[in-house]
Amino acid sequence: MQKSFIFIIVVALGTVGALYSLPKVVVSDEKKTLEQSAQTGSANRDKAVESEDTHQHAEGEANESHGTALSPEQSKVVESLRAKYLGSSSKQDKIEAANALISKFTAFTRYDSAAYYAEEVVKLDNSEHNLMKAADLYYEAFTYALEDAKTKNMGEKARTLYQEILTKNPNNLLAKTNMAMTYVSTSTPMQGILMLREVIAKEPEFEPALFNLGILSIRSNQFGKAVERFKQILKINPANSKAALNLGYCLAELDRTDEARTILEKVLANSKDPQEKAAANEILSKLK
């Protein structure tokens, strides 16, 4: 296949209900190298800071790299919820107010701000559920970060929380899988790859780990290995349209045009995600 496009893939973890949410896809020009948006220190948990200015500063740490500012309506909602949070005196009221902020910031795709309040909840109740919620949100912020410094910071925060989860529960494979992905853009990427292999050794059909190994194969232009991973996922879960999309892409890169077309047409027929459909159409348009 004449390569005239390439994916920039963000591996993002779903934080509520879903096992995981796989790649958001953007089509770019061949002169750009494939890069994963997912590219310090542990947070101080001694006490919650109650000043509104401090909260706004913490939330705003990465807002400079957001594509657009919150709308006036969104800002009004946030300020109202923040005031309720700051005014809460009981532990339960504060947790409920923080969760309301987390929900809104997540809806507004401000994962860094959502993660900040999720970590505040952890200071009040460090259950595995709350730790996972905070870690997942920092992981979301990590995957979408546009600046290197923010990517590093969000990755380290996510990694610290995932490690705390694994200390409590070494069998939390999702925590280990996503912790592994925070390593792959550091100076010790093999540490992450080895962690993913450990997950697969323990649970050979664990979809998130298989998917991430497929993504890493794409990053290293090992499209044949990636095909094996995505086909394995589709044997386990034929409805995984994100795996199918990446399989179609890899087959196209290997000039297996007919196979790629068949898979991508299935993505168009079955996927409900507009981004997946757009990416499938883009790849199909390039096939000869």
C-alpha positions, 0 to 999 in steps of 0.5 A: 500500500502506498502510505499516504496517511498514518494513525495517531492513536490515543489509548483511553481507559473508560472510567465508568462501567466499560472495561476499556475504551480503545483508540480515538483515531485521527488521520494525518499525513505520511511525513508525520511519525506515528505518535501516541498521545499517551507519552511528578511524583506522587501527590501529597495526601496529608490534607485537603486544601480548602481554598478556592484559588488553590483548587482553580490553580490545580485544575488549571494546570493543564487547561492551557493546553485544552483546545477550547475554554469552558463555555460561560454556561459550563463555567457557571456550573463548575463554580456552583459545584465547587462552591458546594464542595468547598462549603461541605463540612462532613466527609460524605457531603464532601465526597458527594460534592467532589463526585458531582464535580468529577462527573461534570469535568469528565463530561466537559473532557477536562480529565485533569480537573476530574482527576484532581477531585477524584484524588481528593476523594481518595484522601477521604476514602482510599478504597480500591474503587476510589483509587481506580477512579482517580488513576483512570482519570489521570490516565485519561489526562495522560493519553490526551495531554498535548504537552510533554511536561503535562504528559509526564506529570499525568502519567506519573500520577496515574502510575503512583495510584495504579501502584497503590491499587496493585499493592492492595490487590495484585490481581487487578489486571486492568490497573496493571495493564494501564500502569504498563502503558504509562511506561512505554513513552518513558526512558524505560519502555520495556518495563511496560512491555514486560508488565503487559506480557505478565498480564497476558501470561496470567490471563491470555484473553485479557482484551485491554492487554492484547489491544495495547500490545497490538498498538505497540506493534503498530508503533514499531511498524510490526504490522504482522504482529499487530494483525495477530493481536487484533485477530485474537481479540476479535475471536474473543469479542467479534463486536470489538469494532476498535480492534477491527478498525486497527486490524483493517489499518494493519492489513492495509499497511501490509497490502492485503487490500481485499482483507482490509476492505472486508474488515473496514466495511464491517466497521462501517456497518456495525460501529456506532462511533462516528470517529471509527466510521470516519477513520474506516472511510479514510482508509478505504479511500486510500485503498487501491 
